[in-house]
Amino acid sequence: MITNLRRSLLYVPGDSRKMLQKAVTVPADVLVLNLEDGVAASRKDEVRENIVWALNSLDFGSHEVAVRVNSLESDIGRRDLAAAVPGRPDAICLPKVESAAGIRDADAAVRELEVGSGLPAGSLLFHAMIESPGGVLNAFGIARSSTRMTSLIFGSADYSALVRCQLSEDRLEILMALQMVVASARSAGIDAIDAPCFDVENVALLRRESLQARRFGFDGKGALNPHQVGVINDVFDVTAEEAERAERVLAALDAAERGGRALTTVDGSLVEDPHRAAAQRILRRWEELHR
């Protein structure tokens, strides 16, 4: 049973079965078994076999498991999909998504494979990677393109290269893209996942990026190395103080409503109906973390 949290999303290379076995011990909420970037063309078939083995042999426990396939416009990507779906992952991670039409095509292809594998049609979810200017500009339609859609994942490396920006540590150069991904995900009621921190040894930078992503509204962040997961989880966790304040916000709003008022104050700050939804979301996440 998956946790329904996506604080941390660990990209797991399928180069070795040992690495796949280790991944199940990492406290990442989502494991993305990777067949795309970082896998040499000459090893695609070998890595695909490793991931099929992992899906059929490993106990992933409460991890959500997604398979990141190659582009479905390629023969390699179609073979990835045909191999992955019968292994019953929780989701398919679609790279470099440019349009809603691409998601709808993937939906039809997966549906055919689900039926052929004896799976309920529509059971596999989609994580769509937004990695290009076109993907960012079309993110609203992509987010709402299929009932399978469960998150938008921002890919900063490809996006930065394609827009030709020189990315600094504060990431102001991609601020618009980050906000568009979050806004598009929210419009569809799905999650938004930030790109990984590529300086994998720089814990301070990872924490700054994670805090920035949470302030922007992201639900979680990608990780390239297992040792990044703890920091990411810590930043995206709901604290006891946040949960306690959320309870006080709800109690204050309920009391105001009984008194015929639509707003009140908590700790000197005005709260009204939009704060109710935010408080309820915090408490749902708190319950997921502590069930």
C-alpha positions in Angstrom: 0.0 0.0 0.0 1.6 3.3 -1.1 1.7 6.2 1.4 0.1 8.8 -0.9 2.9 11.2 0.0 5.4 12.4 -2.6 7.9 14.3 -0.5 10.9 12.6 -2.1 11.2 10.9 -5.5 14.4 8.9 -6.0 15.6 8.1 -9.5 17.0 4.6 -9.4 19.2 3.5 -12.2 18.5 0.0 -13.4 22.2 -0.7 -14.3 22.6 -3.3 -11.5 20.2 -5.5 -9.6 22.2 -4.6 -6.5 21.2 -0.9 -6.8 17.6 -1.9 -7.3 17.7 -4.1 -4.2 19.2 -1.2 -2.2 16.5 1.2 -3.3 13.8 -0.6 -1.4 15.6 0.2 1.9 15.7 4.0 1.2 12.9 6.0 2.8 11.9 7.8 -0.4 8.2 8.0 -1.0 8.5 7.3 -4.7 11.0 5.1 -6.5 11.5 5.9 -10.2 13.1 2.9 -11.9 14.9 4.6 -14.7 15.2 3.5 -18.3 15.7 6.9 -19.9 18.4 9.5 -19.3 21.6 8.1 -17.9 21.2 4.7 -19.5 23.5 4.0 -22.5 21.8 3.1 -25.7 23.8 -0.1 -25.9 22.4 -1.2 -22.5 18.7 -0.4 -22.8 17.7 -4.0 -23.3 19.8 -5.2 -20.3 18.5 -2.5 -18.0 14.9 -3.1 -19.1 15.4 -6.8 -18.1 16.7 -5.7 -14.7 13.7 -3.5 -14.1 11.3 -6.2 -15.1 13.1 -8.5 -12.7 12.8 -5.9 -9.9 9.0 -5.5 -10.5 8.4 -9.2 -10.3 10.9 -10.1 -7.5 11.3 -7.3 -5.0 9.0 -6.3 -2.1 8.7 -2.5 -2.4 6.6 -2.2 0.7 5.0 1.2 1.1 7.0 2.8 -1.7 5.2 4.1 -4.8 7.0 2.6 -7.8 7.1 4.2 -11.1 9.0 3.2 -14.3 10.5 6.0 -16.3 10.3 4.9 -19.9 11.9 6.3 -23.0 9.9 8.4 -25.4 6.9 6.5 -26.6 7.5 7.9 -30.1 10.5 5.6 -30.2 10.6 1.8 -30.6 12.7 1.6 -27.4 10.0 3.5 -25.5 7.3 1.2 -26.8 9.3 -1.8 -25.8 9.9 -0.2 -22.3 6.1 0.2 -21.9 5.3 -3.3 -23.1 7.7 -4.7 -20.6 6.8 -2.5 -17.6 3.0 -2.6 -17.6 2.7 -6.4 -16.9 5.0 -5.9 -13.9 2.2 -3.8 -12.3 4.1 -0.7 -11.2 2.0 2.0 -9.6 2.8 4.5 -12.3 4.6 5.2 -15.5 6.9 8.3 -15.6 6.7 9.9 -19.1 9.7 11.9 -20.1 9.9 15.2 -22.0 6.1 15.6 -22.3 5.2 18.4 -24.7 1.5 18.3 -25.1 -1.8 16.9 -23.8 -2.0 14.9 -27.0 1.1 13.0 -26.0 -0.5 12.0 -22.7 -3.7 10.9 -24.4 -1.7 8.7 -26.8 0.2 7.2 -23.9 -3.1 6.6 -22.1 -4.4 4.6 -25.0 -1.2 2.6 -25.3 -1.2 1.8 -21.6 -4.9 0.9 -21.6 -4.3 -1.7 -24.3 -1.5 -3.2 -22.4 -3.5 -3.2 -19.1 -6.3 -5.1 -20.8 -3.8 -7.6 -22.4 -2.2 -8.1 -19.0 -5.4 -8.7 -17.0 -5.1 -5.4 -15.2 -8.1 -3.0 -14.6 -8.1 -0.4 -17.3 -6.9 2.9 -16.0 -5.2 1.5 -12.9 -1.7 2.8 -13.7 -1.0 6.4 -12.9 1.1 8.9 -14.9 3.9 11.2 -13.8 4.6 13.7 -16.6 8.0 15.3 -16.8 8.0 18.9 -17.9 11.4 19.5 -19.3 11.2 22.0 -22.2 9.8 25.4 -23.0 6.9 23.8 -24.9 6.2 21.5 -21.9 6.1 24.5 -19.6 3.8 26.5 -21.8 1.5 23.5 -22.3 1.6 22.4 -18.7 -2.0 23.4 -17.9 -3.4 21.1 -20.6 -1.0 18.3 -19.8 -2.0 18.3 -16.1 -5.7 18.0 -17.1 -5.2 15.6 -20.1 -6.0 12.2 -18.4 -7.5 10.8 -15.2 -4.3 8.9 -14.9 -2.3 12.1 -14.3 -1.0 12.3 -10.7 1.9 14.7 -10.9 3.9 17.1 -12.9 7.7 16.7 -12.4 9.9 19.6 -13.4 13.1 18.9 -15.2 15.5 21.8 -14.7 18.5 20.5 -16.5 16.9 20.0 -19.9 14.8 23.1 -19.5 17.7 25.4 -18.6 19.7 24.1 -21.6 16.9 24.6 -24.0 16.1 28.2 -22.9 19.9 28.8 -22.8 19.9 30.3 -19.3 22.8 30.3 -16.9 21.3 28.8 -13.8 22.4 30.3 -10.5 22.0 28.8 -7.0 18.9 30.9 -6.3 17.3 29.6 -9.6 15.7 32.9 -10.3 16.3 32.3 -14.0 13.7 29.5 -14.0 11.2 31.1 -11.5 8.5 31.4 -14.1 8.8 27.8 -15.1 8.7 26.6 -11.5 5.6 28.6 -10.8 3.8 27.5 -14.0 4.4 23.9 -13.1 2.9 24.4 -9.6 0.0 26.4 -10.9 -0.8 23.9 -13.6 -0.7 21.0 -11.2 -2.9 22.8 -8.7 -5.4 23.6 -11.5 -5.9 19.9 -12.0 -5.7 18.8 -8.3 -2.5 16.8 -8.8 1.0 17.0 -7.2 4.0 19.1 -8.3 7.5 17.7 -7.9 10.6 19.8 -8.1 13.8 18.8 -10.0 16.7 17.2 -8.2 19.7 19.1 -6.8 22.4 18.1 -9.2 25.3 19.0 -6.8 24.8 15.7 -4.9 27.4 16.3 -2.3 26.2 19.9 -1.4 23.8 19.3 1.5 23.4 23.0 2.2 22.4 23.7 -1.4 20.0 20.8 -1.4 18.3 22.1 1.7 18.0 25.6 0.3 16.5 24.3 -3.0 14.1 22.1 -1.0 13.0 25.0 1.2 12.5 27.2 -1.9 10.5 24.5 -3.6 8.2 24.1 -0.6 7.7 27.9 -0.4 6.8 27.9 -4.1 4.1 25.2 -3.4 5.8 22.0 -4.6 4.8 18.8 -2.8 8.2 17.2 -3.0 11.6 17.1 -4.8 13.5 14.6 -6.9 16.7 12.9 -5.5 19.6 11.5 -7.5 21.4 9.8 -4.5 19.9 8.0 -1.6 21.7 10.3 0.9 19.6 13.2 -0.4 16.3 11.7 0.6 16.6 12.4 4.3 17.1 16.1 3.8 14.2 16.3 1.3 11.8 14.4 3.6 12.8 16.6 6.5 12.0 19.8 4.6 8.7 18.5 3.2 7.5 16.9 6.4 4.7 18.5 8.3 6.0 19.5 11.8 4.1 19.0 15.0 3.9 22.8 15.3 2.3 23.2 11.9 -0.2 20.5 12.6 -1.1 22.1 16.0 -1.6 25.5 14.4 -3.7 23.9 11.6 -6.0 22.4 14.3 -6.3 25.8 16.0 -7.1 27.5 12.7 -9.9 25.0 12.1 -11.2 25.4 15.6 -11.2 29.2 15.3 -13.0 29.2 12.0 -15.6 26.7 13.3 -16.2 29.0 16.3 -16.5 32.1 14.0 -18.9 30.3 11.8 -21.1 29.4 14.7 -21.1 33.0 15.7 -22.2 34.1 12.2 -18.8 35.4 11.1 -16.7 34.3 8.1 -13.3 35.2 9.4 -11.3 35.5 12.7 -7.8 35.8 13.9 -5.2 33.2 15.0 -2.0 34.4 16.6 -2.8 37.9 15.5 -3.2 36.9 11.8 -6.5 37.1 9.9 -7.8 33.7 8.8 -10.8 32.9 6.6 -12.1 30.2 4.3 -9.0 29.7 2.1 -7.0 29.1 5.3 -9.4 26.2 6.2 -8.5 24.3 3.0 -4.8 24.8 3.7 -5.2 23.7 7.3 -7.1 20.6 6.3 -4.4 19.7 3.7 -1.7 20.0 6.4 -3.6 17.7 8.7 -4.1 15.1 6.0 -0.4 15.1 5.3 0.3 14.8 9.1 -2.0 11.8 9.3 -0.3 10.2 6.4 3.1 10.6 8.0 1.9 9.2 11.3 -0.5 6.4 10.4 
